[in-house]
Amino acid sequence: MISATHPRSWIAVFLCAGLLTGLTIDGRIAAQSAQARPQRPTGTNPAPPRAQIPIDEARARSLYVSKDPKDHSPGYNFQRDIDAKAAIDARYAEVTRGVVDYSKVTYRSSVGDMDIPAYLFQPLKKRGAKGHAAMVWVHGGVHGNWGITMWPFVKEAVDRGYVVICPEYRGSTGYGERFHNEIDYGGYEVDDTMSAVEYLKTLSYVDPDRLGVMGWSHGGYITLFSVFRDQTPFKAAAAIVPVTNLVFRLSYKGPRYQRSFATQKRIQGLPFEKPELYIERSPLYHVDKLKVPLLVHVATNDQDVNFVEDQQIVDALRSRKPDLAETKVYVDPAPWGGSVGHAFSRRVDPDTLQRVDSPAQIDSWDRTWTFFEWHLQPSLDKSKPTTSAPSR
């Protein structure tokens, strides 16, 4: 008899119980299982066909997601967007007069197929060569545009000495049907945005060694891809409530949201149909490429980029890039708009264009300005000769 303290005793017990039928008493792989399962004879008695389940037509229709680009924007009112964009541009011209140097510019995307409109905000009085740090600011929305309520933050940036350019990458609204339907989420839109750097380099007073990028939501997603790469022109980046994981996001949001992706001409499908493409277009899976300082702010009550999504990028950055990433989770900040915490740091009265500050908004922007001041030094005027310290 084997005692209970014998090293083989528990193996014996498990054998008796039929739990380790593939082992001998000595622990070796048995040639044949003690209790081999019966095998289904091959070529006979095929499995019965699966019973047909009645289809709920209404449910099937609600779940249907086309992958045909012709179905991307059926019945969409493009003229409405064009008119709305004209109104935004007119208001920018009004509020910036005598305050900042404002213009609407275009540049060629590095993709080579489209001209990209962009808002350009600059100090009225320019410094000399390489005198200004500059930033690329990126708007959000699956289909969105640079809105007028960003004005108070733009003014603060210019007051601090920055030149700010805000690209309207392909898929942005207000530029007609073709531009709208060229949307390429995580694809050419990133090239469109990064091509703004080449435009900035044509401005002699912009220092190409002091460039930053910042975006919100979809714009935060583009921001992440602007620095999650082998080489980047940016010295620092800030992604606020960014989209991070399309594989997860599309399953979480459901068919209505999925239709905006599956019908894009360079996607044409859902994550289960194009898994590699969706992984490629999800910043979460490219964290290890980060080589420059990154600031990320998220909110637990965000009802657009839900915290269950953004928590993934926060955890990844904290565990794998702690020396480069500065992250902060705002717990249930004061809401703004239908997505609750999604716009927690963009609280602006659309009529007065004044900030409607909350503690979280103040804290987020204070941290953001400090972050960029540390890495981009906007007050530094490189066009002026430096005064060397007296020798001792």
C-alpha positions in Angstrom: 0.0 0.0 0.0 1.2 3.5 -0.9 1.1 5.9 2.1 -0.6 9.3 1.8 2.7 11.0 2.1 4.3 9.0 -0.7 5.0 11.2 -3.8 3.1 8.8 -5.9 0.1 8.6 -3.7 -1.9 11.4 -5.2 -1.2 10.1 -8.7 -2.7 6.8 -7.6 -5.8 8.5 -6.2 -6.3 10.4 -9.4 -5.9 7.3 -11.5 -8.5 5.5 -9.4 -10.8 8.5 -10.0 -10.2 8.4 -13.7 -8.7 11.9 -13.7 -5.2 10.9 -15.0 -6.0 8.1 -17.3 -3.2 9.0 -19.6 -0.4 8.3 -17.0 1.0 5.1 -15.5 1.6 4.8 -11.8 5.2 5.9 -12.4 3.9 9.1 -14.1 4.9 8.1 -17.6 2.6 8.5 -20.6 0.6 5.4 -21.0 0.6 3.6 -24.3 -3.2 3.5 -24.3 -5.7 5.4 -22.1 -7.2 3.3 -19.3 -10.6 4.5 -20.2 -10.4 5.4 -23.9 -13.3 7.4 -25.3 -15.2 5.6 -28.1 -14.5 7.1 -31.5 -17.1 7.9 -34.1 -16.6 5.6 -37.1 -15.3 7.5 -40.1 -17.5 7.7 -43.1 -20.7 6.5 -41.4 -23.4 8.1 -39.4 -22.6 11.8 -40.2 -23.7 14.4 -37.7 -27.3 15.3 -38.2 -27.9 18.7 -39.9 -28.4 21.6 -37.7 -32.0 22.5 -37.1 -33.2 25.5 -39.0 -33.9 28.4 -36.7 -36.6 30.9 -37.6 -35.1 34.2 -38.6 -36.4 37.4 -36.9 -36.3 39.6 -40.0 -36.5 42.9 -38.0 -33.5 41.8 -35.9 -31.6 40.6 -38.9 -32.2 43.9 -40.7 -31.1 45.9 -37.6 -27.8 43.9 -37.4 -27.0 44.0 -41.1 -23.7 45.8 -41.9 -22.9 46.4 -45.6 -19.3 46.4 -46.7 -20.0 48.2 -50.0 -18.5 51.7 -50.2 -21.6 52.8 -52.1 -23.5 52.3 -48.9 -21.3 54.6 -46.8 -23.5 57.8 -46.8 -26.8 57.2 -48.4 -29.1 60.2 -48.4 -26.6 62.4 -46.6 -27.0 66.1 -46.8 -23.6 67.3 -48.0 -24.8 70.9 -48.7 -25.9 71.3 -45.1 -22.3 70.5 -44.0 -20.9 72.9 -46.6 -23.1 75.7 -45.3 -22.2 74.9 -41.7 -18.5 75.0 -42.5 -18.8 78.4 -44.3 -20.5 79.7 -41.1 -17.7 78.4 -38.9 -15.0 80.0 -41.2 -16.9 83.3 -41.1 -17.0 83.3 -37.4 -13.3 82.5 -37.1 -12.6 85.4 -39.3 -14.6 87.6 -37.0 -13.3 86.5 -33.6 -9.7 86.4 -34.7 -9.6 89.9 -36.2 -6.9 91.9 -34.5 -6.2 89.1 -32.0 -4.3 86.4 -34.0 -3.2 86.0 -37.6 -5.8 83.6 -39.0 -6.0 82.1 -42.4 -7.3 79.0 -44.2 -4.6 77.2 -46.2 -4.3 74.0 -48.2 -1.4 71.6 -48.7 -0.9 68.4 -50.7 -1.2 65.2 -48.7 1.9 63.0 -48.9 -0.4 60.3 -50.3 -0.4 62.5 -53.4 -4.1 62.3 -54.2 -5.8 65.1 -52.3 -5.4 68.7 -51.2 -6.0 69.1 -47.5 -7.6 72.2 -46.1 -6.3 73.5 -42.7 -6.8 76.3 -40.3 -3.6 78.3 -39.5 -3.4 80.4 -36.3 -0.3 82.5 -35.7 0.8 85.4 -33.5 0.2 88.8 -35.1 3.9 89.7 -34.6 6.2 87.0 -35.9 9.6 86.3 -34.5 12.7 85.7 -36.7 14.0 82.4 -38.1 13.0 79.4 -36.0 11.6 81.7 -33.4 8.3 79.8 -32.8 7.4 76.3 -31.6 4.4 74.9 -33.5 1.7 72.4 -33.0 -0.6 70.3 -35.1 -4.1 70.1 -33.5 -6.4 67.3 -34.7 -10.2 67.3 -34.5 -12.3 64.3 -33.7 -15.5 62.7 -35.0 -15.7 59.7 -37.3 -16.8 62.4 -39.7 -16.1 65.7 -38.0 -14.4 69.1 -38.6 -12.5 71.8 -36.7 -15.2 73.6 -34.8 -15.6 77.1 -33.6 -15.7 76.1 -29.9 -12.0 75.3 -30.0 -11.3 79.0 -30.3 -10.5 79.9 -26.6 -7.9 77.1 -26.5 -6.4 78.1 -29.8 -6.1 81.7 -28.5 -4.3 80.5 -25.4 -1.8 78.5 -27.5 -1.0 81.5 -29.8 -0.7 83.7 -26.8 1.9 81.4 -25.5 3.9 81.7 -28.7 2.8 78.7 -30.7 1.9 78.5 -34.4 -1.1 76.2 -34.6 -2.3 74.3 -37.7 -5.5 72.3 -37.7 -5.8 69.9 -40.7 -9.2 68.9 -42.1 -8.0 65.4 -43.1 -10.0 63.3 -45.7 -13.4 62.4 -44.4 -13.9 65.8 -42.6 -17.3 67.4 -43.1 -18.0 70.6 -45.0 -16.0 69.8 -48.2 -18.5 67.9 -50.3 -19.4 64.3 -51.1 -16.1 63.1 -52.5 -14.0 64.4 -49.7 -16.4 63.0 -47.1 -16.4 59.5 -48.7 -12.6 59.4 -48.9 -12.5 58.7 -45.2 -9.8 56.3 -44.3 -9.8 55.8 -40.5 -6.3 54.9 -39.4 -5.0 54.9 -43.0 -4.4 57.8 -45.3 -5.9 60.3 -42.8 -2.8 59.9 -40.7 -0.7 60.8 -43.7 -2.9 63.8 -44.4 -2.4 65.1 -40.9 1.3 64.5 -40.7 1.7 66.3 -44.1 0.9 69.5 -42.2 4.5 69.3 -40.9 5.8 69.9 -44.4 3.6 73.0 -44.7 4.9 74.3 -41.3 8.5 73.8 -42.6 7.8 76.4 -45.3 7.3 79.0 -42.6 10.8 80.4 -41.8 9.8 81.4 -38.3 8.7 77.9 -37.3 11.3 75.8 -35.6 11.1 72.2 -37.1 12.8 70.9 -34.0 10.0 72.1 -31.7 6.9 70.5 -33.1 4.1 69.0 -31.1 0.8 67.2 -31.9 -2.4 67.1 -30.0 -5.9 65.6 -30.7 -9.2 64.7 -29.1 -11.2 61.5 -29.6 -10.6 60.4 -33.2 -8.0 63.2 -33.3 -6.4 61.6 -30.3 -6.3 58.4 -32.2 -4.5 60.1 -35.1 -2.2 61.7 -32.6 -1.2 58.3 -31.2 -0.5 57.0 -34.7 1.6 60.1 -35.3 4.0 59.0 -32.6 3.5 55.2 -32.5 5.9 54.8 -35.4 9.5 54.2 -36.2 10.2 57.8 -36.9 8.2 60.9 -36.0 8.8 64.6 -36.6 7.1 65.4 -33.3 9.0 66.1 -30.0 5.9 65.6 -27.8 2.2 64.6 -28.2 -1.0 64.8 -26.2 -4.0 62.5 -26.8 -7.2 63.4 -25.0 -9.9 60.8 -24.7 -8.4 59.0 -27.7 -9.9 56.1 -29.6 -7.5 53.2 -29.1 -8.8 49.8 -30.1 -11.0 49.3 -33.1 -11.2 45.6 -32.7 -12.8 46.1 -29.3 -14.6 49.3 -30.1 -16.6 48.1 -33.0 -17.9 45.1 -31.1 -18.8 47.3 -28.1 -20.6 50.0 -30.2 -22.6 47.7 -32.5 -24.0 47.8 -36.0 -24.8 51.4 -36.3 -21.3 52.4 -35.5 -19.8 49.5 -37.5 -21.5 50.8 -40.7 -19.2 53.9 -40.7 -16.2 51.6 -40.9 -17.1 48.5 -42.9 -18.2 50.7 -45.9 -14.9 52.6 -46.1 -13.3 51.8 -49.4 -9.9 50.8 -47.9 -11.5 48.7 -45.2 -14.7 47.0 -46.6 -15.4 44.6 -43.8 -15.7 44.1 -40.0 -12.9 43.0 -37.6 -13.8 39.3 -37.9 -13.5 39.6 -41.7 -10.3 41.8 -41.6 -8.6 41.1 -38.3 -5.1 42.0 -39.4 -6.2 45.3 -40.8 -8.1 46.3 -37.7 -5.2 45.3 -35.5 -2.9 47.4 -37.7 -5.3 50.3 -37.3 -5.6 50.1 -33.5 -3.0 52.2 -31.6 -3.2 49.8 -28.6 -1.2 47.2 -30.5 1.6 49.7 -31.4 2.5 51.1 -28.0 6.0 49.7 -28.1 6.9 52.1 -30.9 6.6 55.2 -28.7 9.9 57.1 -28.5 8.8 60.6 -27.5 6.9 62.0 -24.5 3.2 61.4 -24.6 0.4 62.9 -22.4 -2.9 61.0 -22.2 -6.0 62.1 -20.3 -9.2 60.0 -20.1 -12.5 60.1 -18.2 -14.4 57.4 -16.4 -17.8 58.7 -17.5 -16.9 59.1 -21.2 -19.9 57.7 -23.1 -18.2 57.9 -26.5 -14.7 56.5 -26.0 -15.9 54.5 -23.0 -13.4 54.1 -20.1 -13.5 50.3 -20.7 -11.7 51.1 -24.0 -9.4 53.9 -22.8 -8.3 52.0 -19.7 -6.6 49.6 -22.1 -4.2 52.2 -23.5 -3.6 53.7 -20.0 -2.6 50.3 -18.6 -0.4 49.6 -21.6 1.4 52.9 -21.3 1.9 52.7 -17.6 3.3 49.2 -17.8 5.4 49.4 -20.9 6.3 53.1 -21.4 6.4 54.6 -17.9 9.4 56.8 -18.7 7.7 58.4 -21.7 4.0 58.4 -20.9 2.2 60.7 -18.5 -1.4 59.5 -18.0 -4.3 60.7 -15.9 -7.7 59.3 -15.3 -10.4 61.8 -14.4 -13.0 60.2 -12.3 -16.5 61.3 -13.3 -15.6 64.9 -14.3 -18.3 67.5 -14.9 -20.2 66.4 -18.1 -20.5 68.4 -21.3 -22.8 67.4 -24.1 -24.5 64.1 -24.9 -21.4 62.0 -24.4 -21.1 63.1 -20.8 -17.4 63.0 -19.9 -16.1 62.8 -23.5 -15.8 66.6 -23.8 -14.8 67.2 -20.1 -11.9 69.4 -21.2 -13.7 71.2 -24.1 -16.4 72.9 -22.1 -17.0 76.1 -24.1 -20.2 78.2 -24.5 -21.0 78.1 -28.2 -22.5 81.6 -28.1 -19.9 83.6 -26.1 -17.0 81.3 -27.0 -15.9 81.5 -23.4 -14.6 78.6 -21.4 -17.1 77.0 -19.0 -14.5 75.8 -16.5 -14.8 72.9 -14.2 -12.1 71.6 -11.9 -11.2 68.8 -14.3 -11.0 71.1 -17.3 -8.7 73.6 -15.5 -6.5 70.7 -14.3 -6.3 69.0 -17.7 -5.3 72.2 -19.5 -2.8 73.3 -16.8 -1.1 69.9 -17.1 -1.2 70.1 -20.9 0.3 73.5 -21.1 3.0 72.5 -18.6 3.8 69.4 -20.5 4.3 71.2 -23.9 6.2 74.1 -22.3 8.6 71.6 -20.8 9.2 69.8 -24.1 8.7 72.5 -26.8 9.8 75.7 -25.0 7.3 78.1 -26.7 8.8 81.2 -25.0 12.2 80.5 -26.5 13.0 82.8 -29.5 15.8 81.1 -31.3 16.1 84.0 -33.7 17.7 86.1 -31.0 21.4 85.5 -30.1 21.9 83.6 -26.9 23.8 85.3 -24.1 26.6 83.1 -22.9 27.3 82.9 -19.2 30.3 84.8 -18.1 33.4 82.7 -17.6 34.7 82.3 -14.1 
